[in-house]
Every structure is written in structure tokens, then in C-alpha cells.
Amino acid sequence: QVQLMESGGGLVQAGGTLGLSCAASGSIFSGNIMGWIRQAPGKQRELVASISSGGSTIYGDSAKGRFTISRDNAKNTVYLQMNNLKPEDTAVYYCTWTGRGLEYWGQGTQVTVSS
């Protein structure tokens, strides 16, 4: 089992910045991918960004150019720096951990961007 503890999130004005972090604990092994998926009310879940333990990154279209994902393998922690936030970024952001066919999700943290 892998447990994910998210922190960050909250309310920010449009154009502002916000940072999220997610620490993984439990049966951690190398070769995993950590990332963020978000879901807004009435919308489908979408990939925000992901990063492998080797540092390879993938960004969803909405995040490109504005968000940066990074990780600290020693701390089993992934970070998401969000800049120039827009009201359409309002959603619940879920941390994910994937490895060896297993997938775990965090509880989610709310990000609200006011216009």
C-alpha cells in the first residue's frame, strides 16, 4: 500500500500562484510515476502533469507553460507549482502514484481561483 498526503491548495485570485505538494509513504519502490490529476464540477478528470522517478515529465495542455512539476525522490514527494492561475483551473487536485501496475490516489485538495 502507498499512502499519499497532499498539502497546499486554497483560494487565490486569477493571475496568482499556488503550490501543491504530495508526500508518499508505505511500500515505495523506484521506477514509479507521481503526478496530479484534477476534476472540476461537471467535467471529466484531466491530467495536469506527471513525473517519473527519473525526472521525465508530461504536462496536460492546460498546464503547459504555466505549471511546473518536480519531485524529491529522497523525500518521495512531488510538487506542483502553478503560476498565472485562471478561474478555469478551479478543481479538486488529486495526487497520484503509479508503479508496477498499481495506482494510488490521494484524498484531493481544492484549488479555487477567483476572477
GUPA-882690 format. One record per residue (C-alpha): residue in three letters; residue number from 1; x, z, y. Coordinates in steps of 0.2 Angstrom, whole numbers. Each point is the difference from the previous one (the first is absolute). Example, Ala and Ser with C-alpha at 12.3 -4.5 7.8 and 13.67 -1.06 7.14 Angstrom:
- rest | nr | px | pz | py
- ALA | 1 | 62 | 39 | -22
- SER | 2 | 6 | -3 | 17
END
This chain:
- rest | nr | px | pz | py
- GLN | 1 | 0 | 0 | 0
- VAL | 2 | 5 | -4 | 18
- GLN | 3 | -7 | 10 | 14
- LEU | 4 | 0 | -7 | 18
- MET | 5 | -1 | 10 | 16
- GLU | 6 | -4 | -10 | 15
- SER | 7 | 3 | 6 | 18
- GLY | 8 | -3 | -7 | 17
- GLY | 9 | -15 | -10 | 6
- GLY | 10 | -12 | 5 | 13
- LEU | 11 | -7 | -7 | 16
- VAL | 12 | 10 | -11 | 12
- GLN | 13 | -4 | -12 | 14
- ALA | 14 | 1 | -18 | -2
- GLY | 15 | 18 | -6 | 3
- GLY | 16 | 7 | 17 | -6
- THR | 17 | 11 | 5 | -15
- LEU | 18 | -3 | 10 | -15
- GLY | 19 | 11 | 5 | -15
- LEU | 20 | -6 | 4 | -18
- SER | 21 | 11 | 7 | -14
- CYS | 22 | -3 | 3 | -18
- ALA | 23 | 10 | 11 | -12
- ALA | 24 | -1 | -3 | -18
- SER | 25 | 3 | 13 | -13
- GLY | 26 | -2 | 2 | -19
- SER | 27 | 6 | -12 | -13
- ILE | 28 | 10 | -11 | 12
- PHE | 29 | 11 | -14 | -7
- SER | 30 | 10 | -14 | 8
- GLY | 31 | -6 | -17 | 1
- ASN | 32 | -16 | 4 | 9
- ILE | 33 | -10 | -7 | 14
- MET | 34 | -8 | 11 | 14
- GLY | 35 | -11 | -7 | 13
- TRP | 36 | -16 | 2 | 11
- ILE | 37 | -17 | -8 | -3
- ARG | 38 | -14 | 3 | 13
- GLN | 39 | -19 | -1 | -1
- ALA | 40 | -11 | -1 | 15
- PRO | 41 | -19 | 3 | -1
- GLY | 42 | -9 | -15 | -7
- LYS | 43 | 16 | -9 | -3
- GLN | 44 | 11 | -4 | -15
- ARG | 45 | 16 | 10 | -4
- GLU | 46 | 15 | -9 | 7
- LEU | 47 | 19 | 1 | -3
- VAL | 48 | 8 | 7 | 15
- ALA | 49 | 18 | 0 | -6
- SER | 50 | 10 | 4 | -16
- ILE | 51 | 18 | 4 | -3
- SER | 52 | 10 | 0 | -16
- SER | 53 | 13 | 13 | -5
- GLY | 54 | 13 | -13 | 4
- GLY | 55 | -7 | -3 | 17
- SER | 56 | -9 | -16 | -2
- THR | 57 | -16 | 0 | 12
- ILE | 58 | -16 | -9 | 0
- TYR | 59 | -12 | 0 | 15
- GLY | 60 | -18 | -4 | 2
- ASP | 61 | -4 | -13 | 13
- SER | 62 | -8 | 13 | 11
- ALA | 63 | 16 | 11 | 0
- LYS | 64 | 13 | -14 | 3
- GLY | 65 | 10 | 3 | 16
- ARG | 66 | -8 | 16 | 4
- PHE | 67 | 2 | 12 | -15
- THR | 68 | 16 | 5 | -9
- ILE | 69 | 1 | 8 | -17
- SER | 70 | 15 | 9 | -6
- ARG | 71 | 5 | 13 | -13
- ASP | 72 | 12 | 14 | -4
- ASN | 73 | 3 | -1 | -19
- ALA | 74 | 9 | 17 | 0
- LYS | 75 | -16 | 7 | 7
- ASN | 76 | -12 | -11 | -10
- THR | 77 | -9 | -3 | 17
- VAL | 78 | -6 | -15 | 8
- TYR | 79 | -4 | -3 | 18
- LEU | 80 | -11 | -11 | 11
- GLN | 81 | 4 | -2 | 18
- MET | 82 | -15 | -9 | 9
- ASN | 83 | 3 | -7 | 17
- ASN | 84 | -12 | -9 | 12
- LEU | 85 | -15 | 7 | -9
- LYS | 86 | -17 | -9 | 2
- PRO | 87 | -17 | 6 | -3
- GLU | 88 | -1 | -11 | -15
- ASP | 89 | 13 | 11 | -8
- THR | 90 | -12 | 14 | -2
- ALA | 91 | -1 | 4 | -18
- VAL | 92 | 4 | 13 | -14
- TYR | 93 | 18 | -3 | -5
- TYR | 94 | 4 | 3 | -18
- CYS | 95 | 18 | 3 | -6
- THR | 96 | 3 | -9 | -17
- TRP | 97 | 14 | 2 | -13
- THR | 98 | 2 | -13 | -14
- GLY | 99 | 12 | 0 | -14
- ARG | 100 | 1 | -5 | -19
- GLY | 101 | -19 | -6 | 1
- LEU | 102 | -6 | 16 | 7
- GLU | 103 | -8 | 2 | 17
- TYR | 104 | -4 | 15 | 10
- TRP | 105 | -9 | 3 | 17
- GLY | 106 | 1 | 13 | 13
- GLN | 107 | -16 | 8 | 7
- GLY | 108 | 1 | -11 | 16
- THR | 109 | 2 | 4 | 18
- GLN | 110 | -11 | -6 | 14
- VAL | 111 | 7 | -10 | 14
- THR | 112 | -11 | -3 | 15
- VAL | 113 | 5 | -11 | 14
- SER | 114 | -11 | 1 | 16
- SER | 115 | -2 | -15 | 12
END
